[in-house]
Amino acid sequence: MSQDIRDVVPPSCELLGLGEPAHTEPAFGWLRNDFLARLAGEGFRSIALETGRTAALLVNDHVQGGGQDLDTVMRDGFTHGWGEKDHFRALVTWMREHNEKRPEAERLTFHGFDAATENYSAPSPRRHLEHARDHLGLDVDLAALLGDDERWHRTEAVMDPAESPGDSPGARQARVVADDMLVRLYAQAPDSPRADWIRARTHLTTGIGLLRYHAEAAVPRADPRERMVRLLGVRDALMAENLFDIRDAEARRGRTLVFAHNAHLQKNPSTWRMGDKAVTWHGAGSIVAALWGDRYAFIAGGLGRSRAVGLADPAPGTYEARAGFSTWGLTTEMPEGVTRTDTTPPQGYFPLTSATLTGADALLHVADASSVAPA
């Protein structure tokens, strides 16, 4: 047992997944910040978070010493509302200060690896495709093909196939145009500054991902659970693609820490309850582990008592109760037990399960969230 993440990082891993079991418990965010500071001295040169990939470009500009002011970055550089959380603000502030003292080769870079979607809504791909179009100098009226942005962003566009623009003639044509632009982008790579080219590709692949997601949303399915499984699967497949792309960019610089919910990072299939039923799909970690083996390592996150989430001490015999910590710590020995049943969906806590722990390289268990102080 340890409180030093360096004690549980396998030497073979180049992508280290750090999972959290609930987005609503800030202790994991504060520990993530501390872990990155320690890992920066062990060859880690980048972090990837569960936030939109293109939005995160603004954050990276800032931590490299340029870009917008901090308030603007926190407002526009994060999706899912993460920019409002203190531990994210502290992370960005620390990364910029850390980088100011170091040569470019040793600076930390910031990435988002999430698709530009929520589970129940997804924006129009127009602005991302237009960024790539303008980079290539093409004359393509994407607004005419895709129509008003709001019709894409509405919840109904994702949840009701009849309301989805994802299989419209304009959307189908836009997918052909986007595919052609990707070929052109690679063909013109020798003529483009590398940073501009990477930015254009990031926007273009984000736009293509949104077209894929909306196309899936347009498929009629009798069973709403099957619909959700397919959408969750597309989102995590896009996440995995982003992680592979990030590692391609970072491979020569050093290793990458990735932080997200356990459901996105665990090596086994993930499960989400919908009412009295459950849906199961392959998360990004499951995909990466299948293709990369021990180049990917996963640290599962577990939680005992938390005022923020509304959790009391776990019942005896549960994985959380048997983790063996009074405050918090890391271990490579997975506890045996049963899944706790004292949680409710509104709490947002995903209890530890056999699927989460099996294949995990370590466990970060916060037995008492009040024991983790902001730093």
C-alpha positions in Angstrom: 0.0 0.0 0.0 1.2 3.5 -0.9 0.3 7.1 -1.4 2.9 7.6 -4.1 1.6 6.8 -7.6 5.2 6.1 -8.8 5.0 2.9 -6.7 2.2 1.3 -8.8 3.1 2.4 -12.4 4.1 -0.6 -14.5 7.4 0.1 -16.4 5.9 -1.1 -19.7 3.1 1.4 -19.8 3.2 4.5 -22.0 -0.5 5.4 -21.4 -1.6 5.3 -17.8 -5.3 5.4 -17.2 -6.4 6.9 -13.8 -10.1 6.3 -13.2 -12.6 8.1 -11.0 -15.9 6.4 -9.9 -17.9 9.6 -9.6 -17.5 13.0 -11.3 -19.0 14.7 -8.3 -16.2 13.9 -5.8 -13.4 16.4 -6.1 -10.9 14.3 -4.1 -10.0 12.5 -7.3 -9.3 15.7 -9.1 -7.0 16.9 -6.4 -5.1 13.6 -6.3 -4.8 13.6 -10.1 -3.1 17.0 -9.8 -0.6 15.7 -7.2 0.0 12.5 -9.2 0.8 14.5 -12.4 3.4 16.6 -10.5 5.1 13.4 -9.3 4.9 11.7 -12.7 6.4 14.7 -14.5 9.7 13.7 -13.0 9.3 10.1 -14.3 9.1 10.8 -18.0 5.4 11.7 -18.2 5.1 14.8 -20.5 1.3 15.0 -21.2 -2.1 14.6 -19.6 -5.4 13.8 -21.4 -8.7 14.5 -19.7 -12.4 13.5 -20.4 -13.1 16.8 -22.1 -13.7 17.8 -25.7 -10.6 17.4 -27.9 -10.9 20.7 -29.9 -11.9 22.8 -26.8 -8.8 21.6 -25.0 -6.6 23.2 -27.7 -7.3 26.5 -26.0 -6.1 25.0 -22.7 -2.9 23.7 -24.2 -2.2 27.1 -25.8 -2.5 28.6 -22.3 -0.3 26.1 -20.5 2.4 26.6 -23.1 2.6 30.3 -22.1 0.3 31.9 -24.7 -3.3 31.9 -25.7 -6.2 33.4 -23.8 -6.4 34.6 -20.2 -7.2 32.0 -17.5 -10.9 32.9 -17.1 -11.5 32.6 -20.8 -9.7 29.3 -21.0 -11.7 27.8 -18.1 -14.9 29.0 -19.7 -14.2 27.9 -23.3 -11.5 25.3 -23.0 -13.5 22.7 -21.2 -16.7 20.8 -22.0 -19.1 19.1 -19.5 -18.8 22.1 -17.1 -15.4 21.0 -15.9 -14.0 24.5 -16.2 -16.1 25.6 -13.2 -14.3 23.1 -10.8 -11.5 24.4 -8.6 -9.3 21.4 -9.1 -9.3 21.8 -12.9 -8.4 25.5 -12.5 -5.6 24.6 -10.2 -4.3 22.0 -12.7 -4.2 24.5 -15.5 -2.5 27.2 -13.3 0.2 24.7 -12.1 0.9 23.4 -15.6 1.5 26.9 -16.9 3.8 27.7 -14.0 5.6 24.4 -14.4 6.2 25.0 -18.1 7.6 28.5 -17.6 10.7 27.1 -16.0 11.5 24.4 -18.6 12.7 24.1 -22.2 10.0 23.2 -24.8 11.0 19.5 -24.9 10.3 19.1 -21.2 7.1 21.0 -21.0 3.8 19.3 -20.2 1.1 19.3 -22.8 -2.7 19.3 -22.2 -5.1 17.2 -24.3 -8.8 16.5 -24.3 -9.6 13.0 -25.5 -13.4 13.0 -25.4 -15.6 13.2 -28.5 -17.5 16.4 -28.8 -20.7 14.9 -27.4 -22.8 14.4 -24.3 -24.8 11.2 -23.9 -28.0 13.0 -24.8 -26.9 15.7 -27.1 -24.2 16.4 -29.8 -23.5 19.7 -31.6 -23.3 20.3 -35.3 -20.1 19.3 -37.0 -20.1 22.5 -39.1 -17.6 24.7 -37.4 -15.0 21.9 -37.1 -15.4 21.0 -40.8 -15.2 24.7 -41.8 -11.9 25.0 -39.9 -10.4 22.2 -42.0 -11.9 23.6 -45.1 -10.4 27.0 -44.5 -7.0 25.5 -43.8 -7.2 23.7 -47.1 -8.4 26.8 -49.0 -11.5 25.0 -50.4 -14.7 26.5 -51.6 -17.4 24.3 -50.0 -20.6 25.6 -48.6 -20.9 23.4 -45.5 -23.7 25.5 -44.0 -25.9 24.8 -47.0 -25.3 21.0 -46.5 -25.7 20.9 -42.8 -28.4 23.6 -42.1 -29.0 25.3 -38.8 -26.8 24.3 -36.0 -29.6 24.1 -33.5 -31.4 21.2 -35.2 -28.3 19.1 -34.5 -27.8 20.2 -30.9 -31.3 19.5 -29.7 -31.7 16.5 -27.4 -34.4 15.2 -29.7 -31.9 15.0 -32.5 -30.0 12.3 -30.6 -32.9 10.5 -28.8 -35.5 10.4 -31.6 -34.4 9.0 -35.0 -37.2 10.9 -36.7 -35.8 14.2 -35.4 -32.2 13.4 -36.3 -30.4 15.2 -39.2 -27.7 12.5 -39.1 -29.0 10.6 -42.2 -30.2 13.6 -44.2 -28.9 14.0 -47.8 -26.9 17.0 -46.7 -25.3 15.0 -43.8 -24.5 12.1 -46.1 -22.9 14.5 -48.6 -20.9 16.2 -45.8 -19.4 12.8 -44.8 -18.1 12.4 -48.4 -16.7 15.9 -48.4 -15.1 15.4 -45.0 -13.5 12.1 -46.2 -12.1 13.9 -49.2 -10.8 16.7 -47.0 -8.9 14.2 -44.9 -7.1 12.9 -47.9 -6.3 16.4 -49.1 -5.0 17.3 -45.6 -2.5 14.5 -45.6 -1.5 15.2 -49.2 -0.7 18.8 -48.2 1.1 18.0 -45.0 4.5 18.8 -46.4 3.3 22.3 -47.3 1.8 23.1 -43.9 3.4 24.2 -40.5 3.1 21.1 -38.3 1.2 22.9 -35.5 -1.4 24.3 -38.0 -1.7 20.9 -39.7 -2.3 19.1 -36.4 -4.9 21.7 -35.4 -6.7 21.3 -38.7 -6.7 17.5 -38.4 -8.0 17.6 -34.9 -10.9 19.8 -36.0 -11.5 17.6 -39.1 -11.5 14.3 -37.2 -13.8 15.9 -34.5 -16.3 16.9 -37.3 -16.1 13.4 -38.8 -16.7 11.9 -35.4 -19.8 14.1 -34.9 -21.1 13.0 -38.3 -20.7 9.3 -37.3 -22.4 9.9 -33.9 -25.4 11.6 -35.5 -25.6 9.0 -38.2 -25.9 6.3 -35.5 -28.5 8.5 -33.7 -30.6 8.5 -36.9 -30.9 4.6 -37.0 -34.4 3.5 -35.9 -34.2 0.9 -33.1 -37.1 -0.7 -31.3 -35.3 -1.2 -28.1 -34.0 2.1 -26.5 -31.3 0.1 -24.6 -29.8 -1.1 -27.9 -29.9 2.5 -29.1 -28.0 3.7 -26.0 -25.5 0.9 -26.3 -24.7 1.9 -29.9 -24.3 5.5 -29.0 -22.1 4.8 -26.0 -20.0 2.5 -28.1 -19.5 5.1 -30.8 -18.5 7.7 -28.3 -15.9 5.4 -26.6 -14.6 4.3 -30.0 -14.0 7.9 -30.8 -12.3 8.4 -27.4 -10.0 5.4 -28.2 -9.1 6.9 -31.6 -8.2 10.2 -29.9 -6.0 8.4 -27.4 -4.1 6.7 -30.2 -3.7 10.0 -32.0 -2.5 11.7 -28.8 0.0 9.0 -28.2 1.3 9.3 -31.8 2.0 13.0 -31.2 3.5 12.4 -27.7 5.5 9.2 -28.3 8.9 10.8 -28.6 8.3 13.2 -25.8 7.3 10.9 -23.0 4.4 9.0 -21.4 0.8 10.2 -21.0 -1.5 10.2 -18.0 -5.2 10.0 -18.9 -7.9 10.8 -16.4 -11.6 9.9 -16.8 -14.4 7.9 -15.3 -13.7 4.2 -14.6 -16.4 3.3 -17.2 -14.3 4.9 -20.0 -10.9 3.5 -18.8 -11.4 0.0 -17.4 -10.1 -2.9 -19.4 -13.3 -5.0 -19.3 -16.7 -4.0 -20.8 -18.6 -1.3 -18.9 -22.1 -1.3 -17.6 -24.7 1.4 -17.0 -28.1 0.9 -15.5 -31.1 2.2 -17.3 -34.0 1.8 -14.8 -34.2 -1.8 -13.9 -32.1 -2.9 -16.9 -28.4 -2.6 -17.7 -26.6 -1.8 -20.9 -23.0 -3.0 -21.6 -20.5 -1.7 -24.1 -16.7 -1.5 -24.7 -15.2 1.6 -23.3 -12.1 3.3 -24.6 -9.9 1.5 -22.1 -11.2 -1.8 -23.2 -10.4 -1.0 -26.8 -6.9 0.3 -26.1 -6.1 -2.6 -23.8 -7.2 -5.1 -26.5 -4.9 -3.5 -29.1 -1.9 -2.4 -26.9 -1.6 -4.9 -24.2 0.8 -3.9 -21.4 1.5 -0.6 -23.1 -1.7 0.5 -21.4 -2.2 0.4 -17.6 -5.3 1.2 -15.6 -5.7 2.4 -12.0 -9.3 1.9 -10.9 -10.9 4.5 -8.6 -13.0 3.5 -5.6 -14.8 5.6 -3.0 -16.0 4.8 0.6 -17.4 7.8 2.5 -18.1 11.1 0.8 -20.1 14.1 1.8 -20.1 15.5 -1.8 -21.6 12.4 -3.2 -23.8 11.6 -0.2 -22.2 8.2 0.6 -21.9 6.7 4.1 -19.4 4.0 5.0 -19.7 1.0 2.7 -21.2 -2.2 4.2 -18.8 -4.9 5.4 -17.9 -7.4 2.7 -18.1 -4.9 -0.2 -15.1 -4.2 -2.4 -14.9 -0.7 -0.9 -15.0 -1.9 2.7 -12.2 -4.5 2.0 -9.9 -2.2 0.2 -7.9 -1.8 3.5 -7.5 2.0 3.8 -8.7 4.4 6.5 -8.0 7.5 4.5 -6.8 6.9 1.0 -4.1 5.0 -0.8 -2.9 2.9 -3.8 -2.5 -0.8 -3.9 -1.8 -3.5 -6.6 -3.7 -6.1 -4.6 -7.3 -6.1 -5.6 -9.8 -6.7 -2.8 -12.3 -9.6 -2.9 -15.9 -8.8 -2.1 -19.3 -7.9 -3.4 -20.7 -4.8 -5.1 -22.1 -2.3 -2.7 -25.9 -1.6 -3.0 -26.4 1.5 -1.0 -26.0 3.9 -3.9 -28.6 5.6 -6.1 -28.3 6.8 -9.7 -28.6 10.5 -8.8 -25.5 10.2 -6.6 -23.5 9.5 -9.8 -21.3 6.9 -8.1 -20.5 3.7 -9.9 -19.6 1.1 -7.3 -16.6 -1.1 -7.7 -17.4 -4.3 -9.6 -15.5 -7.4 -10.6 -15.4 -6.1 -14.2 -13.7 -2.9 -13.0 -11.2 -4.5 -10.8 -10.3 -7.6 -13.0 -7.4 -6.6 -15.2 -6.8 -3.3 -13.2 -3.1 -2.8 -12.5 -3.8 -0.9 -9.3 -6.6 0.5 -7.2 -6.8 4.1 -5.9 -9.3 3.9 -3.0 -10.5 7.0 -1.2 -12.0 5.6 1.9 -12.7 9.0 3.4 -13.0 11.9 0.9 -12.5 14.4 3.7 -8.9 13.1 4.1 -7.9 14.5 0.7 -7.1 18.2 1.0 -7.0 20.6 -2.0 -3.4 21.4 -2.9 
